[in-house]
Amino acid sequence: MLPAERFIEEMGLISQEHGGPRIAGRIIGLLMLEGRELSLQQISDRLGVSRASVSTNARQLARRGTLRLTTHAGDRQDYYEVLAGPHFEMLDELAARFQRHSRVVASCAEALATHAPEAAPRVGELSRFFEKSAEILQDWATALREENTPRNTEQ
């Protein structure tokens, strides 16, 4: 397998490992390699999958802020390109997931305070772990965005 093909396939497996569709990761991988917009047909042809599958997954990725949909006057095709820093979006998603986990576990800890007071502190500690992890992930995403934001050097 060529390195480019391997990268595309690995991106698909990473997406799948995180609960997403494999094709979504493969689309991101292809567009990252290309470094330019591609039409749905071009993506479909390159990946050897149906245009309908590419369309569904590309639209979902665009809604999540990973891809950008573009069009051209006089051309009825949709084109997609990777937005800068799709990894920021992954950190944001993880942070949001951990924040939800923190709230759910905290609610359980509160209920346990009267029914199982010996367990409540341990469960509360797990809630704080999720909360702190969410903060760290969000701070990391913010720092990465700031590092990758073009600076105005004009005085």
GICOR-V192244 format. One record per helix or strand. SS is the DSSP state (H for helix, E for strand). FROM is the first residue (numbers start at 1). TO is the last residue. If there is no record, write none. Layout:
ss & from & to
SS & FROM & TO
SS & FROM & TO
//
This chain:
ss & from & to
H & 3 & 17
H & 22 & 34
E & 38 & 39
H & 40 & 47
H & 51 & 63
E & 67 & 72
E & 75 & 82
H & 86 & 115
H & 117 & 147
//
